Amino acid sequence: MNAALAVKVAVVKDPDRLYREAISLLAPALARVAAGYEADREVRRDLLQEMHTALWRSLETFDHRCSLKTWSWRVAHNVGAAHLGRQRARFVELDDVAMEADDAETALDRTRALERLTRLVHALKVTDRQLVMLYLEGLDAASIAEVTGLSTSNVATKIHRLKATLARRFHEGAGHE
């Protein structure tokens, strides 16, 4: 067995170390992903636990063809999408988002705007929601393409269109509150 293969096999056989590494990179993001898929706090906790469990289990087969971060995103979003299949038509309220504001009125306006935007994101098709959520987590088009299996140019085009759609819907709904 060559040295590179021996190292790869040793890494794969230590899912606990890989899990700790993945969680050190993505724990807060996984919580946000779970919040993006589930509104109910108790169910969200269960979903987050399911994401963690699925990630840990998946690391037995992690083959390093992509980054650990990309692998972790795929697992989390696959669990979230499966959850949506079980829990149709639910919206998420991001009441855990901390905002800094100089006065209460500004904070209330920002909270309402964020809630409205969140409802719009959650009204998107699952695949579109996944793209937007990954984009909001700061992933670039190439990374999102790696997670979703779409081409980089397709991701960039879809993100551009989704941002325009969300902005239009957001402004259309501004007078209906």
Contact map, one row per residue, 1 for C-alpha under 8 A:
111011000000000000000000000000000000000000000000000000000000000000000000000000000000000000000000000000000000000000000000000000000000000000000000000000000000000000000000000000000
111111000000000000000000000000000000000000000000000000000000000000000000000000000000000000000000000000000000000000000000000000000000000000000000000000000000000000000000000000000
111111100000000000000000000000000000000000000000000000000000000000000000000000000000000000000000000000000000000000000000000000000000000000000000000000000000000000000000000000000
011111110000000000000000000000000000000000000000000000000000000000000000000000000000000000000000000000000000000000000000000000000000000000000000000000000000000000000000000000000
111111111000000000000000000000000000000000000000000000000000000000000000000000000000000000000000000000000000000000000000000000000000000000000000000000000000000000000000000000000
111111111100000000000000000000000000000000000000000000000000000000000000000000000000000000000000000000000000000000000000000000000000000000000000000000000000000000000000000000000
001111111110000000000000000000000000000000000000000000000000000000000000000000000000000000000000000000000000000000000000000000000000000000000000000000000000000000000000000000000
000111111111000000000000000000000000000000000000000000000000001000000000000000000000000000000000000000000000000000000000000000000000000000000000000000000000000000000000000000000
000011111111100000000000000000000000000000000000000000000000000000000000000000000000000000000000000000000000000000000000000000000000000000000000000000000000000000000000000000000
000001111111110000000000000000000000000000000000000000000000000000000000000000000000000000000000000000000000000000000000000000000000000000000000000000000000000000000000000000000
000000111111111001000000000000000000000000000000000000000000000000000000000000000000000000000000000000000000000000000000000000000000000000000000000000000000000000000000000000000
000000011111111000000000000000000000000000000000000000000011111000000000000000000000000000000000000000000000000000000000000000000000000000000000000000000000000000000000000000000
000000001111111000000000000000000000000000000000000000000001000000000000000000000000000000000000000000000000000000000000000000000000000000000000000000000000000000000000000000000
000000000111111111000000000000000000000000000000000000000001000000000000000000000000000000000000000000000000000000000000000000000000000000000000000000000000000000000000000000000
000000000011111111100000000000000000000000000000000000011011000000000000000000000000000000000000000000000000000000000000000000000000000000000000000000000000000000000000000000000
000000000000011111110000000000000000000000000000000000010000000000000000000000000000000000000000000000000000000000000000000000000000000000000000000000000000000000000000000000000
000000000000011111111000000000000000000000000000000000000000000000000000000000000000000000000000000000000000000000000000000000000000000000000000000000000000000000000000000000000
000000000010011111111100000000000000000000000000000000000010000000010000000000000000000000000000000000000000000000000000000000000000000000000000000000000000000000000000000000000
000000000000001111111110000000000000000000000000000000110010000000000000000000000000000000000000000000000000000000000000000000000000000000000000000000000000000000000000000000000
000000000000000111111111000000000000000000000000000000000000000000000000000000000000000000000000000000000000000000000000000000000000000000000000000000000000000000000000000000000
000000000000000011111111100000000000000000000000000000000000000000000000000000000000000000000000000000000000000000000000000000000000000000000000000000000000000000000000000000000
000000000000000001111111111000000000000000000000000000000000000000011001000000000000000000000000000000000000000000000000000000000000000000000000000000000000000000000000000000000
000000000000000000111111111000000000000000000000000000000000000000000000000000000000000000000000000000000000000000000000000000000000000000000000000000000000000000000000000000000
000000000000000000011111111000000000000000000000000000000000000000000000000000000000000000000000000000000000000000000000000000000000000000000000000000000000000000000000000000000
000000000000000000001111111000000000000000000000000000000000000000001000000000000000000000000000000000000000000000000000000000000000000000000000000000000000000000000000000000000
000000000000000000000111111111000000000000000000000000000000000000001000000000000000000000000000000000000000000000000000000000000000000000000000000000000000000000000000000000000
000000000000000000000111111111100000000000000000000000000000000000000000000000000000000000000000000000000000000000000000000000000000000000000000000000000000000000000000000000000
000000000000000000000000011111110000000000000000000000000000000000000000000000000000000000000000000000000000000000000000000000000000000000000000000000000000000000000000000000000
000000000000000000000000011111111000000000000000000000000000000000000000000000000000000000000000000000000000000000000000000000000000000010000000000000000000000000000000000000000
000000000000000000000000011111111100000000000001001000000000000000000000000100000000000000000000000000000000000000000000000000000000000000000000000000000000000000000000000000000
000000000000000000000000001111111110000000000001000000000000000000000000000000000000000000000000000000000000000000000000000000000000000000000000000000000000000000000000000000000
000000000000000000000000000111111111000000000000000000000000000000000000000000000000000000000000000000000000000000000000000000000000000000000000000000000000000000000000000000000
000000000000000000000000000011111111100000000000000000000000000000000000000110010000000000000000000000000000000000000000000000000000100000000000000000000000000000000000000000000
000000000000000000000000000001111111110000011011000000000000000000000000000000010000000000000000000000000000000000000000000000000000000000000000000000000000000000000000000000000
000000000000000000000000000000111111111000010000000000000000000000000000000000000000000000011100000000000000000000000000000000000000000000000000000000000000000000000000000000000
000000000000000000000000000000011111111000000000000000000000000000000000000000000000000000010000000000000000000000000000010000000000100000000000000000000000000000000000000000000
000000000000000000000000000000001111111000010000000000000000000000000000000000011011000000010000000000000000000000000000000000000000000000000000000000000000000000000000000000000
000000000000000000000000000000000111111110110010000000000000000000000000000000000000000001110000000000000000000000000000000000000000000000000000000000000000000000000000000000000
000000000000000000000000000000000011111110110000000000000000000000000000000000000000000001111000000000000000000000000000000000000000000000000000000000000000000000000000000000000
000000000000000000000000000000000000011111110000000000000000000000000000000000000000000000010000000000000000000000000000000000000000000000000000000000000000000000000000000000000
000000000000000000000000000000000000011111111000000000000000000000000000000000000000000000000000000000000000000000000000000000000000000000000000000000000000000000000000000000000
000000000000000000000000000000000000000111111100000000000000000000000000000000000000000000000000000000000000000000000000000000000000000000000000000000000000000000000000000000000
000000000000000000000000000000000000011111111110000000000000000000000000000000000000000000000000000000000000000000000000000000000000000000000000000000000000000000000000000000000
000000000000000000000000000000000110111111111111000000000000000000000000000000000000000000000000000000000000000000000000000000000000000000000000000000000000000000000000000000000
000000000000000000000000000000000100000011111111100000000000000000000000000000000000000000000000000000000000000000000000000000000000000000000000000000000000000000000000000000000
000000000000000000000000000000000000000001111111110000000000000000000000000000000000000000000000000000000000000000000000000000000000000000000000000000000000000000000000000000000
000000000000000000000000000000000100010000111111111000000000000000000000000000110010000000000000000000000000000000000000000000000000000000000000000000000000000000000000000000000
000000000000000000000000000001100100000000011111111100000000000000000000000000000000000000000000000000000000000000000000000000000000000000000000000000000000000000000000000000000
000000000000000000000000000000000000000000001111111110000000000000000000000000000000000000000000000000000000000000000000000000000000000000000000000000000000000000000000000000000
000000000000000000000000000000000000000000000111111111000000000000000000000000100000000000000000000000000000000000000000000000000000000000000000000000000000000000000000000000000
000000000000000000000000000001000000000000000011111111100000000000000000001100110000000000000000000000000000000000000000000000000000000000000000000000000000000000000000000000000
000000000000000000000000000000000000000000000001111111110000000000000000000100000000000000000000000000000000000000000000000000000000000000000000000000000000000000000000000000000
000000000000000000000000000000000000000000000000111111111000000000000000000000000000000000000000000000000000000000000000000000000000000000000000000000000000000000000000000000000
000000000000000000000000000000000000000000000000011111111100000000000000001100100000000000000000000000000000000000000000000000000000000000000000000000000000000000000000000000000
000000000000000000100000000000000000000000000000001111111110000000000001001100000000000000000000000000000000000000000000000000000000000000000000000000000000000000000000000000000
000000000000001100100000000000000000000000000000000111111111000000000000000000000000000000000000000000000000000000000000000000000000000000000000000000000000000000000000000000000
000000000000001000000000000000000000000000000000000011111111000000000000000000000000000000000000000000000000000000000000000000000000000000000000000000000000000000000000000000000
000000000000000000000000000000000000000000000000000001111111110000000000001000000000000000000000000000000000000000000000000000000000000000000000000000000000000000000000000000000
000000000001001001100000000000000000000000000000000000111111110000000000000000000000000000000000000000000000000000000000000000000000000000000000000000000000000000000000000000000
000000000001111000000000000000000000000000000000000000011111110000000000000000000000000000000000000000000000000000000000000000000000000000000000000000000000000000000000000000000
000000000001000000000000000000000000000000000000000000000111111000000000000000000000000000000000000000000000000000000000000000000000000000000000000000000000000000000000000000000
000000000001000000000000000000000000000000000000000000000111111100000010000000000000000000000000000000000000000000000000000000000000000000000000000000000000000000000000000000000
000000010001000000000000000000000000000000000000000000000000111111000000000000000000000000000000000000000000000000000000000000000000000000000000000000000000000000000000000000000
000000000000000000000000000000000000000000000000000000000000011111110000000000000000000000000000000000000000000000000000000000000000000000000000000000000000000000000000000000000
000000000000000000000000000000000000000000000000000000000000001111100000000000000000000000000000000000000000000000000000000000000000000000000000000000000000000000000000000000000
000000000000000000000000000000000000000000000000000000000000001111110110000000000000000000000000000000000000000000000000000000000000000000000000010000000000000000000000000000000
000000000000000000000000000000000000000000000000000000000000000111111110000000000000000000000000000000000000000000000000000000000000000000000000000000000000000000000000000000000
000000000000000001000100000000000000000000000000000000000000000101111111000000000000000000000000000000000000000000000000000000000000000000000000000000000000000000000000000000000
000000000000000000000100110000000000000000000000000000000000000000111111100000000000000000000000000000000000000000000000000000000000000000000000000000000000000000000000000000000
000000000000000000000000000000000000000000000000000000000000000001111111110000000000000000000000000000000000000000000000000000000000000000000010011000000000000000000000000000000
000000000000000000000000000000000000000000000000000000000000010001111111111000000000000000000000000000000000000000000000000000000000000000000000001000000000000000000000000000000
000000000000000000000100000000000000000000000000000000100000000000011111111100000000000000000000000000000000000000000000000000000000000000000000000000000000000000000000000000000
000000000000000000000000000000000000000000000000000000000000000000001111111110000000000000000000000000000000000000000000000000000000000000000000001000000000000000000000000000000
000000000000000000000000000000000000000000000000000000000000000000000111111111000000000000000000000000000000000000000000000000000000000000000000001100000000000000000000000000000
000000000000000000000000000000000000000000000000001001100100000000000011111111100000000000000000000000000000000000000000000000000000000000000000000000000000000000000000000000000
000000000000000000000000000001001000000000000000001101100000000000000001111111110000000000000000000000000000000000000000000000000000000000000000000000000000000000000000000000000
000000000000000000000000000000001000000000000000000000000000000000000000111111111000000000000000000000000000000000000000000000000100000000000000000000000000000000000000000000000
000000000000000000000000000000000000000000000000000000000000000000000000011111111100000000000000000000000000000000000000000000000000000000000000000000000000000000000000000000000
000000000000000000000000000000000000000000000010011001000000000000000000001111111110000000000000000000000000000000000000000000000000000000000000000000000000000000000000000000000
000000000000000000000000000000001100100000000010001000000000000000000000000111111111000000000000000000000000000000000000000000000000000000000000000000000000000000000000000000000
000000000000000000000000000000000000100000000000000000000000000000000000000011111111100000000000000000000000000000000000000001000000000000000000000000000000000000000000000000000
000000000000000000000000000000000000000000000000000000000000000000000000000001111111110000000000000000000000000000000000000000000000000000000000000000000000000000000000000000000
000000000000000000000000000000000000100000000010000000000000000000000000000000111111111000000000000000000000000000000000000000000000000000000000000000000000000000000000000000000
000000000000000000000000000000000000100000000000000000000000000000000000000000011111111100000000000000000000000000000000000000000000000000000000000000000000000000000000000000000
000000000000000000000000000000000000000000000000000000000000000000000000000000001111111100000000000000000000000000000000000000000000000000000000000000000000000000000000000000000
000000000000000000000000000000000000000000000000000000000000000000000000000000000111111100000000000000000000000000000000000000000000000000000000000000000000000000000000000000000
000000000000000000000000000000000000000000000000000000000000000000000000000000000011111111000000000000000000000000000000000000000000000000000000000000000000000000000000000000000
000000000000000000000000000000000000000000000000000000000000000000000000000000000001111111000000000000000000000000000000000000000000000000000000000000000000000000000000000000000
000000000000000000000000000000000000000000000000000000000000000000000000000000000000001111100000000000000000000000000000000000000000000000000000000000000000000000000000000000000
000000000000000000000000000000000000011000000000000000000000000000000000000000000000001111110000000000000000000000000000010000000000000000000000000000000000000000000000000000000
000000000000000000000000000000000000011000000000000000000000000000000000000000000000000011111000000000000000000000000010011000000000000000000000000000000000000000000000000000000
000000000000000000000000000000000011111100000000000000000000000000000000000000000000000001111100000000000000000000000110010000000000000000000000000000000000000000000000000000000
000000000000000000000000000000000010001000000000000000000000000000000000000000000000000000111110000000000000000000100110000000000000000000000000000000000000000000000000000000000
000000000000000000000000000000000010000000000000000000000000000000000000000000000000000000011111100000000000000001100100000000000000000000000000000000000000000000000000000000000
000000000000000000000000000000000000000000000000000000000000000000000000000000000000000000001111100000000000000000000000000000000000000000000000000000000000000000000000000000000
000000000000000000000000000000000000000000000000000000000000000000000000000000000000000000000111110000000000000000000000000000000000000000000000000000000000000000000000000000000
000000000000000000000000000000000000000000000000000000000000000000000000000000000000000000000111111000000000000000000000000000000000000000000000000000000000000000000000000000000
000000000000000000000000000000000000000000000000000000000000000000000000000000000000000000000001111100000000000000000000000000000000000000000000000000000000000000000000000000000
000000000000000000000000000000000000000000000000000000000000000000000000000000000000000000000000111110000010000000000000000000000000000000000000000000000000000000000000000000000
000000000000000000000000000000000000000000000000000000000000000000000000000000000000000000000000011111000010000000000000000000000000000000000000000000000000000000000000000000000
000000000000000000000000000000000000000000000000000000000000000000000000000000000000000000000000001111110110000000000000000000000000000000000000000000000000000000000000000000000
000000000000000000000000000000000000000000000000000000000000000000000000000000000000000000000000000111110110000000000000000000000000000000000000000000000000000000000000000000000
000000000000000000000000000000000000000000000000000000000000000000000000000000000000000000000000000011111110000000000000000000000000000000000000000000000000000000000000000000000
000000000000000000000000000000000000000000000000000000000000000000000000000000000000000000000000000011111111000000000000000000000000000000000000000000000000000000000000000000000
000000000000000000000000000000000000000000000000000000000000000000000000000000000000000000000000000000111111100000000000000000000000000000000000000000000000000000000000000000000
000000000000000000000000000000000000000000000000000000000000000000000000000000000000000000000000000011111111110000000000000000000000000000000000000000000000000000000000000000000
000000000000000000000000000000000000000000000000000000000000000000000000000000000000000000000000001111111111111000000000000000000000000000000000000000000000000000000000000000000
000000000000000000000000000000000000000000000000000000000000000000000000000000000000000000000000000000011111111100000000000000000000000000000000000000000000000000000000000000000
000000000000000000000000000000000000000000000000000000000000000000000000000000000000000000000000000000001111111110000000000000000000000000000000000000000000000000000000000000000
000000000000000000000000000000000000000000000000000000000000000000000000000000000000000000000000000000000111111111000000000000000000000000000000000000000000000000000000000000000
000000000000000000000000000000000000000000000000000000000000000000000000000000000000000000000000000000000011111111100000000000000000000000000000000000000000000000000000000000000
000000000000000000000000000000000000000000000000000000000000000000000000000000000000000000000000000000000001111111110000000000000000000000000000000000000000000000000000000000000
000000000000000000000000000000000000000000000000000000000000000000000000000000000000000000000000000000000000111111111000000000000000000000000000000000000000000000000000000000000
000000000000000000000000000000000000000000000000000000000000000000000000000000000000000000000100000000000000011111111100000000000000000000000000000000000000000000000000000000000
000000000000000000000000000000000000000000000000000000000000000000000000000000000000000000001100000000000000001111111110000000000000000000000000000000000000000000000000000000000
000000000000000000000000000000000000000000000000000000000000000000000000000000000000000000000000000000000000000111111111000000000000000000000000000000000000000000000000010000000
000000000000000000000000000000000000000000000000000000000000000000000000000000000000000000000000000000000000000011111111100000000000000000000000000000000000000000000100010000000
000000000000000000000000000000000000000000000000000000000000000000000000000000000000000000011100000000000000000001111111110000000000000000000000000000000000000000000000000000000
000000000000000000000000000000000000000000000000000000000000000000000000000000000000000000111000000000000000000000111111111000000000000000000000000000000000000000000000000000000
000000000000000000000000000000000000000000000000000000000000000000000000000000000000000000000000000000000000000000011111111100000000000000000000000000000000000000000100110000000
000000000000000000000000000000000000000000000000000000000000000000000000000000000000000000000000000000000000000000001111111100001001000000000000000000000000000000000100000000000
000000000000000000000000000000000001000000000000000000000000000000000000000000000000000001110000000000000000000000000111111110001000000000000000000000000000000000000000000000000
000000000000000000000000000000000000000000000000000000000000000000000000000000000000000000100000000000000000000000000011111110000000000000000000000000000000000000000000000000000
000000000000000000000000000000000000000000000000000000000000000000000000000000000000000000000000000000000000000000000001111111011000000000000000000000000000000000000000000000000
000000000000000000000000000000000000000000000000000000000000000000000000000000000000000000000000000000000000000000000000011111111000000000000000000000000000000000000000000000000
000000000000000000000000000000000000000000000000000000000000000000000000000000001000000000000000000000000000000000000000000111111100000000000000000000000000000000000000000000000
000000000000000000000000000000000000000000000000000000000000000000000000000000000000000000000000000000000000000000000000000011111110000000000000000000000000000000000000000000000
000000000000000000000000000000000000000000000000000000000000000000000000000000000000000000000000000000000000000000000000000111111111000000000000000000000000010001000000000000000
000000000000000000000000000000000000000000000000000000000000000000000000000000000000000000000000000000000000000000000000110111111111100000000000000000000000000000000000000000000
000000000000000000000000000000000000000000000000000000000000000000000000000010000000000000000000000000000000000000000000000001111111110000000000000000000000000000000000000000000
000000000000000000000000000000000000000000000000000000000000000000000000000000000000000000000000000000000000000000000000000000111111111000000001000000000010001000000000000000000
000000000000000000000000000000000000000000000000000000000000000000000000000000000000000000000000000000000000000000000000100000011111111100000000000000000000001001000000000000000
000000000000000000000000000000001001000000000000000000000000000000000000000000000000000000000000000000000000000000000000000000001111111110000000000000000000000000000000000000000
000000000000000000000000000000000000000000000000000000000000000000000000000000000000000000000000000000000000000000000000000000000111111111100001000000000000000000000000000000000
000000000000000000000000000000000000000000000000000000000000000000000000000000000000000000000000000000000000000000000000000000000011111111111001000000000000001000000000000000000
000000000000000000000000000000000000000000000000000000000000000000000000000000000000000000000000000000000000000000000000000000000001111111100000000000000000000000000000000000000
000000000000000000000000000010000000000000000000000000000000000000000000000000000000000000000000000000000000000000000000000000000000111111100000000000000000000000000000000000000
000000000000000000000000000000000000000000000000000000000000000000000000000000000000000000000000000000000000000000000000000000000000011111110000000000000000000000000000000000000
000000000000000000000000000000000000000000000000000000000000000000000000000000000000000000000000000000000000000000000000000000000000011111111011000000000000000000000000000000000
000000000000000000000000000000000000000000000000000000000000000000000000000000000000000000000000000000000000000000000000000000000000001001111111000000000000000000000000000000000
000000000000000000000000000000000000000000000000000000000000000000000000000000000000000000000000000000000000000000000000000000000000001000111111100000011011000000000000000000000
000000000000000000000000000000000000000000000000000000000000000000000000000000000000000000000000000000000000000000000000000000000000000000011111110000110010000000000000000000000
000000000000000000000000000000000000000000000000000000000000000000000100000000000000000000000000000000000000000000000000000000000000000000111111111000000000000000000000000000000
000000000000000000000000000000000000000000000000000000000000000000000000000000000000000000000000000000000000000000000000000000000010011000111111111101010010000000000000000000000
000000000000000000000000000000000000000000000000000000000000000000000000000000000000000000000000000000000000000000000000000000000000000000001111111111110010000000000000000000000
000000000000000000000000000000000000000000000000000000000000000001000100000000000000000000000000000000000000000000000000000000000000000000000111111111000000000000000000000000000
000000000000000000000000000000000000000000000000000000000000000000000110110000000000000000000000000000000000000000000000000000000000000000000011111110000000000000000000000000000
000000000000000000000000000000000000000000000000000000000000000000000000010000000000000000000000000000000000000000000000000000000000000000000001111111000000000000000000000000000
000000000000000000000000000000000000000000000000000000000000000000000000000000000000000000000000000000000000000000000000000000000000000000000000111111100000000000000000000000000
000000000000000000000000000000000000000000000000000000000000000000000000000000000000000000000000000000000000000000000000000000000000000000000001110111110110000000000000000000000
000000000000000000000000000000000000000000000000000000000000000000000000000000000000000000000000000000000000000000000000000000000000000000000100100011111110000000000000000000000
000000000000000000000000000000000000000000000000000000000000000000000000000000000000000000000000000000000000000000000000000000000000000000001101100001111111000000000000000000000
000000000000000000000000000000000000000000000000000000000000000000000000000000000000000000000000000000000000000000000000000000000000000000001000000000111111100000000000000000000
000000000000000000000000000000000000000000000000000000000000000000000000000000000000000000000000000000000000000000000000000000000000000000000000000001111111110000000000000000000
000000000000000000000000000000000000000000000000000000000000000000000000000000000000000000000000000000000000000000000000000000000010000000001101100001111111111000000000000000000
000000000000000000000000000000000000000000000000000000000000000000000000000000000000000000000000000000000000000000000000000000000000000000001000000000011111111100000000000000000
000000000000000000000000000000000000000000000000000000000000000000000000000000000000000000000000000000000000000000000000000000000000000000000000000000001111111110000000000000000
000000000000000000000000000000000000000000000000000000000000000000000000000000000000000000000000000000000000000000000000000000010000000000000000000000000111111111000000000000000
000000000000000000000000000000000000000000000000000000000000000000000000000000000000000000000000000000000000000000000000000000000011001000000000000000000011111111100000000000000
000000000000000000000000000000000000000000000000000000000000000000000000000000000000000000000000000000000000000000000000000000000000000000000000000000000001111111110000000000000
000000000000000000000000000000000000000000000000000000000000000000000000000000000000000000000000000000000000000000000000000000000000000000000000000000000000111111111000000000000
000000000000000000000000000000000000000000000000000000000000000000000000000000000000000000000000000000000000000000000000000000010001000000000000000000000000011111111100000000000
000000000000000000000000000000000000000000000000000000000000000000000000000000000000000000000000000000000000000000000000000000000000000000000000000000000000001111111110000000000
000000000000000000000000000000000000000000000000000000000000000000000000000000000000000000000000000000000000000000000000000000000000000000000000000000000000000111111111000000000
000000000000000000000000000000000000000000000000000000000000000000000000000000000000000000000000000000000000000000000000000000000000000000000000000000000000000011111111100000000
000000000000000000000000000000000000000000000000000000000000000000000000000000000000000000000000000000000000000000001001100000000000000000000000000000000000000001111111110000000
000000000000000000000000000000000000000000000000000000000000000000000000000000000000000000000000000000000000000000000000000000000000000000000000000000000000000000111111111000000
000000000000000000000000000000000000000000000000000000000000000000000000000000000000000000000000000000000000000000000000000000000000000000000000000000000000000000011111111100000
000000000000000000000000000000000000000000000000000000000000000000000000000000000000000000000000000000000000000000000001000000000000000000000000000000000000000000001111111110000
000000000000000000000000000000000000000000000000000000000000000000000000000000000000000000000000000000000000000000011001000000000000000000000000000000000000000000000111111111000
000000000000000000000000000000000000000000000000000000000000000000000000000000000000000000000000000000000000000000000000000000000000000000000000000000000000000000000011111111100
000000000000000000000000000000000000000000000000000000000000000000000000000000000000000000000000000000000000000000000000000000000000000000000000000000000000000000000001111111100
000000000000000000000000000000000000000000000000000000000000000000000000000000000000000000000000000000000000000000000000000000000000000000000000000000000000000000000000111111111
000000000000000000000000000000000000000000000000000000000000000000000000000000000000000000000000000000000000000000000000000000000000000000000000000000000000000000000000011111111
000000000000000000000000000000000000000000000000000000000000000000000000000000000000000000000000000000000000000000000000000000000000000000000000000000000000000000000000001111111
000000000000000000000000000000000000000000000000000000000000000000000000000000000000000000000000000000000000000000000000000000000000000000000000000000000000000000000000000011111
000000000000000000000000000000000000000000000000000000000000000000000000000000000000000000000000000000000000000000000000000000000000000000000000000000000000000000000000000011111
